[in-house]
Structure formats: C-alpha cells, structure tokens
Amino acid sequence: MTSSTQSSESGGLRRSLSLFDLVLSQILFVVGSGWVGFAALLGRAQAVYWITAIAVFYLPMAASVVCLNRAMPLEGGLYSWARIAFGDFLGFLVAWNIWVYSLGVAAVILFAMPSEIGYLLGPIGAHLAENPLASAAIVLGVLALLTLASFFGLEFGKWFHNLGGTGIVLVFTLLILLPPLALLRHQPIHWEPLPIALPVLSRHAFATVGLMMIGGLAGLEYIAILAGEAQSPARTIGRSVQIASPVICLLFVLGTSSVLAFARGPVNLLAPIPQTLRLALGSSGWGNLLAIASIAALQLRLLGTASLVLTGASRLALTAGWHHLLPGWFTRLHPRRSTPANAILFTALLVAAILLSASVNTRIQEAFQLMLAASVAHYALAYMAMFAIPILAAATLRRQFPRWLALSSAVGFAATLFSLAVTILPVVSVASPAAYAAKIILATTLSNLAAAAFYLIRTRA
C-alpha cells in the first residue's frame, strides 16, 4: 500500500491513539470478565482447554493481525484487508459480520450490567437483574451516555477505554491473589493455580471451548479498525499485540483457577467475577468495601468495552460508506469533532432494539447466551476470511507476508471453523436445544443473505 493510499483511508479522522492507548484497548476488548465463568464450567481441565485454544487460535490470530496490519494499516481493519484481498463483495460481507458481532456484543455487555450492579449493591440488589423495568432503565441509560460520549471522538473516548483497561487488570490481579490470601487466613478452599487434568470430551465441553476461542480470545484485530486514528498504525498496532498478549493469556488461565477455588454451586455466567468477589470477601467490613470497589472497577470495564465496540461499529459503517458500499449519509463527520455522528446514532439505535427484543419472553441466562452465540457465529465468519487472506489472496499480496503465515493461518482457520460449528450447542440449560440451534442458524443465514441482497441492490443502483 502506498503512503498516499494510507493517508486517504484515514478520511480526515484525528490520530488520537498512542501505543499506550492501544495496549490498554487490546486488554480491554479481549479480556471479558465473563469468560472465566464459562471456562470454570470445564472444571480442572480448564487450563488444558485454555492452553489448547491459545495454541490453535490465539497465536495464529496474533500472527495474522501483526502481518496483515503491517502490510495494510488502514481504517476499517479486517474489512479493509478482506476488501483488498478478495474484492468489494466479500469485503462487504466481512464488514457486515463484524458489524453484526459488534452490535450483539455491545448488547451482551450492557445486558450484563444489571447483574453486576446487583452484586455491587449486595443483598439489596439481589433481584435487580430480574426486574425488567429497572434493567431496561439501566442499560438504555448507559447506552445513551456512551452514545453522547462517542460524538466527542477518541480524544475523549480513549479515557473510557484506558480506565476500563486499567480497571480490568486491577480486578483480575485481585481475583488471582484472593486464593493465596484465603489460604493464609485458613479459609477452606481448594486452589490449583494451574490444574492439569485430562479433558472430558463432550458436546458441552466442545460448545464451551468454541465460545472461549472466538468469544473469549478473539479481538486483537478489532483495534485495527481504528488504524486511521492511531499514531504510526503499521508499527504501533502490531507492537500493542505483542505487549498485551502475555498479559491476556495469564489473566484468563489464572483468573479461572480463582473462580473455581471459591465456586459454591452454579457459576453466574453473567457476573462470575462479582460472584467470586462476594464469596471470597463477604458483605461486611473491609471485605465488603474491597468487593464494592472491585465491582465498581468492573463497571468501568463494561463502560469502556461498550464504548470501544460502538466506536468500532460506527467506524466500519463510515469506512464502507467511503467505498460507496453504504449510503454517503454514514460518512458525514461532525463539523467540530470530526466524528461520524450519523453512523454513531444509527449504531446506538440498533443496539437499543436488540436489547429490548432480547428481554421479551426469554429467561435471562438463555437470552444472554443466545445473543452471545449468534454474535460469535458472525465473528467466526469474519475470522475465516482473515485466515484465508495469506492462503488465497493474489500472489502480489501474499508475497508481502512471511511464508510461515500461510501454515499458521490454516491452523487458525480450522479452529475457527470448529468454533462456528459448535455455536449451535447451548452451554446453559435452555427450554429447547433444537429451537436454540435453529435460532442461531436462522439468524446467521438470514443476516448474510440480507447483506448479499443489500450489496447487489446497492451496486446495481
């Protein structure tokens, strides 16, 4: 890519993100607080599953992100890479799947906030998540706040991201330290920092690991969507991956061990860390204050992640508009803040619609997992395109990558295909597994058919 092309692809956006901002954003986006709960469902085999997922998915993803971004440091990230490698149509489908994933994961994050706030309040908030009016007021109020903040751009929004990234590191550090502190106080817990147990192969385990890979470990490429707003993106985005990756992997493995050490009965998949903090620290005295402070820090993480996801989704719409794949309305920038105001507003309204529809006639945990699984299915399709670039792109592009990247990408492609196949298997108890699977397959299929139809109508017009 020429420097003039790279410059034009930033579209007048302000380059506000330094290496420090990118590292914290990588940790913020990838390290979701709920994944240690999903991994805890695997019991003592969780470390084996985490390490396997890191080997076959995370490391190939990190390699692809570093190499592809170095060759094509463009706003839009994976969408722009796929468009250059495979043309407008497949590029648009990749953008669509990432965009749908972004909408779904933003809804999932906001959907979890009432449960986390319930743990923050202690006994008086025990049933907050089950109150539909209170939950709707919380999630829609937070969404309105984040939408307003997005209009001010990343010069302002990155502080949400930095606070959230710092908060999640501090909370996970406390979570990891809780078991040894409990043992010093002679609390009756069983803690193994790195348990090694042979995994039990089952549909439930496959479904959980599939979600852990694409839902839990994926996301390093998401920051590349903001390449047009990063300083020296060809260098800093790859460097942020290298710095953040060891931290991310350790937090997941050791954090899951802590959840297992204090688990008493079912793990709350919406809020496993607040649940563990309450079990370990109690609801009185200094332990209560420390639990409140930690759960409050998790709320900062949720706010920061939701802000980052909404930012990425709006930038995807903006970039597709630059390439005339969406109406020019999406490309209009705020005259003072240079932010895509129309794309931000449209994205926020769609997230609000998803949140309201997910709350109708569905149990809380089932609605949460259904939104998560459907989002993961869309994200997996986009990742398959990313891993295909070093293998199937034109020779002129492939020559810019190291030869080993094709082999690494083939491993990542196979792992992603596995994750996509098992998204239809429920992790929690659902009313009808067949209906659950049908909803995910139907949603993913109709979504991509709608995208293809929109593209054909748009290009013919």
Secondary structure, DSSP 8 states (H G I E B T S, - for coil): --HHHHHHTTTT----B-HHHHHHHHHHHH--TTHHHHHHTTGGGHHHHHHHHIIIIIHHHHHHHHHHHHH---TTTHHHHHHHHH-HHHHHHHHHHHHHHHHHHHHHHHHHHHHHHHHHHGGGGTTGGG-HHHHHHHHHHHHHHHHHHHTT-HHHHHHHHHHHHHHHHHHHHHHHHHHHHHHHTT------SS--------HHHHHHHHHIIIIII--GGGGGGGGGGBSSHHHHHHHHHHHHHHHHHHHHHHHHHHHHHH--SS--SSSHHHHHHHHHH-SSHHHHHHHHHHHHHHHHHHHHHHHHHHHHHHHHHHHHHHTTSS-GGGG---TTT---HHHHHHHHHHHHHHHHHHTSSS-HHHHHHHHHHHHHHHHHHHHHHHHHHHHHS-HHHHTTS-THHHHHHHHHHHHHHHHHHHTTS-SS--S-HHHHHHHHHHHHHHHHHHHHHHHHHHHH-
